[in-house]
Amino acid sequence: MSDEITLRRPDDWHLHLRDGAMLTAVLPFTARQFARAIVMPNLLPPVTTAAAAEAYRARIRAALPAGAEFTPLMTCYLTDGTDPDELARGHRAGIFTAVKLYPARATTNSAHGVTDIARTEKALERMALLGLPLLVHGEVSDPTIDIFDREAVFIDRVLAPLRRRLPELKIVLEHVTTRDAVAFVADAGPNTAATITAHHLVINRNAIFAGGIRPHMYCLPIAKREEHRLALRRAATSGNPKFFLGTDSAPHPAADKEAACGCAGIFTAPAALEIYTQVFAEENALDRLEAFASLNGPRFYGLPPNERRITLRRGISRIPERVAAGAAELVPFLAGEDTAWILAG
């Protein structure tokens, strides 16, 4: 097995950067590894206009470390009242790369999300005409549905009917967690794709309860049974161009994670690419890592792949226990553990 791999510089097609001191703290980790990233719009207040997205992009660029080569790709937060003309203006101006659908109250800062997909029909129709992708947090927020079933139910109730109704709309089912989602994406037409996170490739739902409640393993969609984790690993390493890298790195202050009602989200940015590489090595699929990390995403979004190359080598690197973010501290995924691969440049 190779001890070194060189590939085109990857992109992160699903990322939370937050704002303010948190943005300044977490952005360097992503910029070290990735050339571009789809930036989530679920700030408070959410990014619902082109002007707000442009201002947020400016703050991200201002927070970049000196000499960093990184391009933030901005998204619009879809609401029941989103104006299709605003989406068109933002797209024409090169501000909106995609639009994000959060079902209302499904996850972090989703209170302003969509209450009924039918209320967004005109916006979705305009997006299909523009070629503007819809990025979907694929869970129902119905409290009567078991939390481990919410992705599968969303596919049946919302996504499959939408896919039939607007086959020309580009859709990314983000952070897939089930074999149901993998099968749906694999069988759907060419305008359907999915991102897969590093943490969902590594943990199953047992990790949340190993030796007690493990709040830093809690995310939404929640990790599922081992059979689903294995389905994700097969999809990621299959070479199927419908699946590509999206970390969903989602930092929260440790105090908010370790609370009586802890926040959902796993902060993978400090070692995301190294973790993906280890997964592909374990699956004897290093020859397919470049497609997953560097080629499939740009192809789906209609963007050129990055020309610059990076190299990863086998070696030990320690993931930090804590990361300072202003007055707060963040706990990375697998904090204090060693990675088996090092990003050499």
C-alpha positions in Angstrom: 0.0 0.0 0.0 1.3 3.5 -0.9 2.8 5.7 1.8 2.1 8.8 -0.2 -0.7 10.2 -2.4 -0.8 13.3 -4.5 -4.1 14.8 -5.8 -5.6 17.9 -7.0 -6.4 20.3 -4.2 -9.8 19.3 -2.8 -12.9 21.4 -2.1 -15.3 21.2 0.8 -18.9 21.2 -0.5 -20.6 21.7 2.9 -19.0 23.9 5.6 -20.1 26.0 8.6 -17.7 28.9 9.3 -20.0 30.8 11.7 -19.0 34.5 12.2 -16.9 36.9 14.4 -14.3 35.3 16.6 -15.5 31.8 15.7 -14.9 32.5 12.0 -11.4 33.8 12.7 -10.6 30.7 14.7 -11.9 28.0 12.4 -11.2 29.4 8.9 -7.5 28.7 8.9 -8.1 24.9 9.3 -10.2 24.8 6.2 -8.0 27.1 4.2 -5.0 24.8 4.9 -6.7 21.9 3.2 -9.3 23.1 0.7 -9.3 25.5 -2.2 -13.0 26.3 -2.1 -15.9 25.6 0.2 -19.7 25.9 0.1 -20.4 28.1 3.1 -23.7 27.5 5.0 -26.0 30.5 5.5 -27.6 29.6 8.9 -26.2 32.6 10.8 -28.4 34.7 13.1 -30.0 36.3 11.3 -29.8 33.9 8.3 -28.3 34.9 5.0 -31.4 35.4 2.9 -30.3 38.1 0.4 -27.5 38.7 -2.1 -26.4 41.7 -0.1 -26.1 39.7 3.1 -24.2 37.0 1.3 -21.8 39.5 -0.2 -21.1 41.1 3.2 -20.5 37.6 4.7 -18.1 36.7 1.9 -16.2 39.9 2.6 -15.9 39.0 6.3 -14.6 35.5 5.4 -12.0 37.0 3.0 -10.9 39.5 5.6 -10.4 36.7 8.2 -8.2 34.6 5.9 -4.6 34.1 7.1 -2.0 36.0 5.0 -1.1 34.1 1.8 -4.0 31.7 2.0 -5.6 30.6 -1.3 -9.2 30.0 -0.5 -12.5 30.9 -2.2 -15.8 30.9 -0.2 -18.8 29.9 -2.3 -21.9 31.5 -0.9 -25.4 30.2 -0.4 -28.9 31.6 0.2 -31.0 30.4 3.1 -34.4 29.3 1.6 -37.5 30.4 3.4 -41.2 30.1 2.7 -41.1 33.7 1.3 -37.9 33.6 -0.7 -38.2 35.9 -3.8 -37.2 34.1 -7.0 -36.0 37.4 -8.4 -33.6 37.8 -5.5 -32.1 34.4 -6.2 -31.7 35.3 -9.9 -30.0 38.6 -9.0 -27.6 37.0 -6.6 -26.8 34.2 -9.1 -26.2 36.6 -12.0 -23.9 38.7 -9.8 -21.8 35.7 -9.0 -22.8 35.8 -5.3 -25.0 32.7 -4.9 -23.5 29.4 -5.8 -26.4 27.4 -4.4 -29.5 27.7 -2.2 -29.9 25.8 1.2 -33.1 24.1 2.3 -33.5 23.6 6.0 -36.8 22.2 7.1 -38.0 24.5 9.9 -36.6 23.5 13.3 -34.7 20.5 12.0 -31.2 21.6 13.1 -29.1 24.5 14.3 -30.5 27.9 13.4 -33.3 26.5 11.3 -36.2 28.3 12.9 -36.6 30.4 9.7 -36.5 27.4 7.4 -39.1 25.9 5.1 -42.4 24.9 6.8 -43.9 23.3 3.6 -41.9 22.6 0.4 -45.0 23.7 -1.6 -44.5 27.3 -0.5 -41.1 27.4 -2.2 -42.3 26.1 -5.6 -41.8 29.3 -7.5 -38.3 29.7 -6.1 -37.4 26.1 -7.0 -38.8 26.5 -10.5 -36.6 29.6 -11.0 -33.6 27.8 -9.7 -34.1 24.9 -12.1 -34.1 27.4 -15.0 -31.0 29.1 -13.7 -29.1 25.9 -13.0 -28.8 27.0 -9.3 -28.4 23.9 -7.1 -30.6 23.2 -4.1 -28.7 21.8 -1.1 -31.0 19.8 1.2 -30.8 19.1 4.9 -32.7 15.9 4.4 -34.7 15.3 7.6 -38.3 15.8 8.6 -38.8 17.8 11.7 -42.0 16.0 12.7 -41.5 15.2 16.4 -43.6 12.0 16.0 -41.0 10.5 13.7 -38.1 8.7 15.4 -34.9 10.7 15.1 -33.1 7.7 13.5 -35.8 7.5 10.8 -36.1 11.2 9.8 -33.8 11.0 6.8 -35.6 8.1 5.2 -39.0 9.6 5.9 -37.8 12.9 4.3 -36.8 11.1 1.2 -40.2 9.4 0.9 -42.3 12.4 1.8 -40.4 15.4 0.3 -37.4 14.6 -1.8 -38.7 11.8 -4.1 -41.9 13.8 -5.0 -39.7 16.9 -5.6 -37.3 14.9 -7.8 -40.3 13.7 -9.9 -41.8 17.2 -10.1 -38.7 19.0 -11.1 -36.2 16.6 -12.7 -34.2 19.4 -14.1 -33.4 20.9 -10.7 -29.9 20.1 -9.4 -30.2 18.7 -5.9 -27.5 17.8 -3.4 -28.7 15.6 -0.5 -26.2 16.8 2.1 -24.5 14.7 4.8 -26.2 11.5 3.9 -26.3 9.0 6.8 -28.3 6.0 5.7 -28.2 3.3 3.1 -31.7 4.5 2.1 -30.1 7.9 1.1 -27.2 6.2 -0.7 -29.6 4.1 -2.7 -31.9 7.0 -3.6 -29.0 9.1 -4.9 -27.4 6.3 -6.8 -30.7 5.5 -8.6 -31.8 9.1 -9.2 -31.0 10.9 -12.4 -27.9 12.9 -13.2 -29.1 16.0 -11.4 -29.0 14.4 -8.0 -25.8 14.1 -5.9 -24.8 13.7 -2.2 -22.1 14.8 0.2 -20.6 12.5 2.8 -19.0 13.8 6.0 -15.8 12.4 7.5 -17.4 11.8 10.9 -20.3 9.7 9.4 -17.7 7.5 7.8 -16.0 6.9 11.1 -18.6 6.6 13.8 -22.0 4.9 14.2 -24.6 5.8 16.8 -22.8 3.8 19.5 -20.2 6.5 19.7 -22.7 8.9 21.2 -23.1 6.6 24.2 -19.7 5.1 24.7 -19.0 5.1 28.4 -21.7 7.8 29.0 -23.2 10.6 26.9 -20.5 11.9 24.4 -21.8 15.3 23.3 -19.0 16.0 20.9 -20.3 13.0 18.8 -23.8 14.4 18.6 -24.8 15.9 15.2 -27.8 16.2 13.0 -28.5 14.1 11.0 -27.5 11.8 13.9 -25.1 8.9 13.3 -27.0 5.7 12.5 -26.5 2.0 12.8 -23.2 0.3 11.7 -24.9 -1.1 8.5 -25.5 2.5 7.4 -22.0 3.6 8.2 -20.7 0.8 6.0 -23.1 1.8 3.2 -21.6 5.3 3.4 -18.1 4.0 3.2 -19.0 1.9 0.1 -20.6 4.9 -1.6 -17.7 7.3 -0.9 -15.0 4.8 -2.1 -17.1 3.5 -5.0 -15.9 5.9 -7.6 -19.5 6.9 -8.3 -19.4 10.6 -9.4 -22.7 11.3 -7.5 -20.9 11.3 -4.2 -18.3 13.8 -3.0 -16.7 15.4 0.0 -18.6 17.7 2.3 -17.3 17.9 5.9 -20.3 19.6 7.5 -17.7 20.8 10.0 -19.9 22.6 12.5 -18.1 24.2 15.5 -19.9 25.1 18.7 -18.4 26.4 22.0 -17.6 23.4 24.3 -19.9 24.9 26.9 -22.8 24.8 24.5 -22.0 21.2 23.5 -21.6 20.1 27.1 -24.9 21.6 28.3 -28.1 20.0 29.5 -29.5 20.7 26.0 -26.3 20.5 23.9 -25.9 21.8 20.4 -25.8 19.4 17.4 -22.6 19.6 15.3 -19.2 18.0 15.0 -16.1 20.2 14.4 -14.0 18.1 12.0 -12.1 21.0 10.2 -8.7 20.5 12.1 -8.0 17.1 10.5 -10.8 16.5 7.9 -8.7 15.6 4.9 -6.4 13.4 7.0 -9.5 11.5 8.3 -10.9 11.0 4.8 -7.6 9.7 3.6 -7.4 7.2 6.4 -10.9 5.9 5.6 -9.9 5.5 1.9 -6.7 3.7 3.0 -8.7 1.4 5.2 -11.0 0.5 2.3 -8.0 0.0 -0.1 -9.4 2.8 -2.3 -6.7 5.5 -2.2 -6.8 5.5 -6.0 -10.4 6.8 -5.8 -9.8 9.6 -3.2 -9.0 12.3 -5.8 -12.3 11.7 -7.6 -14.3 11.9 -4.3 -12.4 14.9 -2.9 -11.3 16.9 -5.9 -13.3 16.0 -9.1 -16.9 14.9 -8.5 -18.0 18.1 -6.7 -16.6 20.6 -9.3 -18.2 18.4 -12.1 -21.6 18.5 -10.5 -21.4 22.3 -9.8 -20.1 23.0 -13.3 -16.8 24.4 -12.0 -13.2 23.6 -13.1 -11.2 21.3 -10.8 -8.3 22.9 -9.0 -5.0 22.8 -10.8 -2.7 23.0 -7.8 -1.7 19.6 -6.3 -1.3 18.5 -2.6 0.5 15.5 -1.1 -0.5 13.5 1.9 2.0 11.1 3.5 1.7 8.4 6.2 2.7 9.8 9.5 1.5 10.7 13.0 -0.1 14.0 13.8 -2.0 14.8 17.0 -5.4 16.4 16.7 -5.6 19.3 19.2 -7.6 18.8 22.5 -9.0 22.3 22.3 -9.1 25.2 19.9 -9.5 28.8 21.3 -12.2 30.9 19.6 -12.3 34.3 21.4 -13.5 33.7 24.9 -14.8 30.2 24.0 -13.1 26.9 23.4 -13.9 24.3 20.7 -13.4 20.5 20.9 -12.4 19.0 17.6 -13.6 15.6 16.4 -11.3 12.9 17.8 -9.6 15.5 20.0 -6.3 14.3 21.3 -6.1 11.3 19.0 -3.5 10.7 16.3 -4.1 10.8 12.6 -2.3 8.3 10.4 -1.8 10.7 7.5 -0.2 14.2 7.3 -0.9 16.9 4.8 2.6 17.6 3.5 1.8 20.5 1.2 
